[in-house]
């Protein structure tokens, strides 16, 4: 079975939640959970979530670290299939499924 990983950053407000200078970065746990559940349901594959702030989640993910270092938190979430990067940025669950489907080999209904 193929494994999809979602690398994500918990939602943060760098300048404070009511700041006018910049908005939030990262993803809410609800958004990540919805993305995970949609991918599992639509593609029937195993999905793991990796919080990039947790060292144990990132210990074997050097290419992901390089992407984040190059593009910053706006490239998150990052979706991979068996360590192949498939998507950067915040796709809707439907767009994520469309991007992942060819790599998973799941048939469209």
DOSEFI-340468 format. One record per residue (C-alpha): residue in one letter; x, y, z. Coordinates in Angstrom, 3 decimals, padded with zeros to 6 digits. Layout:
N
> A|X|Y|Z
...
***
This chain:
109
> X|000.000|000.000|000.000
> X|001.282|003.451|-000.918
> X|001.783|005.986|001.868
> X|000.817|009.648|001.603
> X|002.427|012.049|004.047
> X|001.134|015.499|004.868
> X|003.866|017.782|006.246
> X|002.223|020.703|008.012
> X|002.851|023.622|010.334
> X|000.418|024.288|013.202
> X|-001.468|027.528|012.684
> X|000.509|030.504|014.037
> X|000.105|034.266|014.174
> X|003.658|035.708|013.933
> X|002.593|039.292|014.623
> X|-000.380|038.469|016.838
> X|-003.899|037.348|015.916
> X|-005.195|040.891|015.388
> X|-002.183|042.283|013.534
> X|-002.642|044.280|010.317
> X|000.881|043.621|009.029
> X|000.643|039.927|008.291
> X|-001.794|037.085|008.487
> X|-001.577|033.626|009.964
> X|000.779|030.956|008.680
> X|000.306|027.219|008.862
> X|-002.734|024.988|008.979
> X|-005.357|024.316|011.616
> X|-005.650|020.797|012.995
> X|-009.197|020.687|011.611
> X|-007.966|021.508|008.083
> X|-005.251|018.842|008.262
> X|-007.711|016.275|009.618
> X|-010.207|017.068|006.820
> X|-007.470|016.756|004.195
> X|-006.294|013.435|005.658
> X|-009.811|011.998|005.863
> X|-010.671|013.043|002.304
> X|-007.502|011.484|000.877
> X|-008.060|008.250|002.806
> X|-011.713|008.036|001.756
> X|-011.217|008.948|-001.902
> X|-007.971|007.092|-002.593
> X|-008.065|004.252|-000.069
> X|-004.448|004.740|000.970
> X|-002.572|005.159|004.232
> X|-002.083|008.824|005.214
> X|000.383|010.037|007.847
> X|000.574|013.590|009.128
> X|003.912|015.126|010.068
> X|004.086|018.268|012.183
> X|007.267|020.031|011.009
> X|007.853|021.428|014.493
> X|008.204|017.916|015.940
> X|011.761|016.643|015.600
> X|010.718|012.985|015.433
> X|008.396|013.812|012.504
> X|011.230|015.443|010.557
> X|014.276|013.289|011.338
> X|014.226|011.456|007.982
> X|012.865|014.306|005.863
> X|015.855|016.306|004.653
> X|014.300|017.207|001.247
> X|011.227|018.594|003.024
> X|013.453|020.672|005.301
> X|015.268|022.060|002.263
> X|011.969|023.061|000.627
> X|010.788|024.822|003.768
> X|014.167|026.551|004.105
> X|013.960|027.748|000.501
> X|010.296|028.720|000.231
> X|009.232|029.291|003.844
> X|005.973|028.261|005.469
> X|003.891|029.213|002.422
> X|004.933|025.938|000.740
> X|003.066|023.988|003.426
> X|001.340|021.654|003.555
> X|003.597|019.457|001.473
> X|002.096|016.205|000.207
> X|004.279|013.228|-000.664
> X|003.668|009.709|-001.931
> X|006.348|007.269|-000.804
> X|008.729|010.238|-000.308
> X|008.055|011.723|-003.774
> X|006.867|015.327|-003.467
> X|003.498|015.736|-005.190
> X|002.069|019.043|-003.951
> X|003.185|022.267|-002.269
> X|000.948|024.875|-000.708
> X|-002.651|024.746|000.474
> X|-004.719|022.690|-001.925
> X|-008.377|022.077|-001.338
> X|-009.019|018.430|-000.453
> X|-010.403|017.930|-003.976
> X|-007.274|019.348|-005.635
> X|-005.075|017.239|-003.355
> X|-006.930|014.095|-004.400
> X|-006.554|015.063|-008.073
> X|-002.802|015.597|-007.663
> X|-002.327|012.357|-005.717
> X|-004.569|010.059|-007.790
> X|-002.048|009.427|-010.616
> X|000.696|008.595|-008.109
> X|-001.530|006.275|-006.048
> X|-003.036|004.574|-009.063
> X|-006.586|004.921|-007.750
> X|-009.312|004.931|-010.358
> X|-011.651|007.864|-010.733
> X|-015.296|007.155|-010.041
***
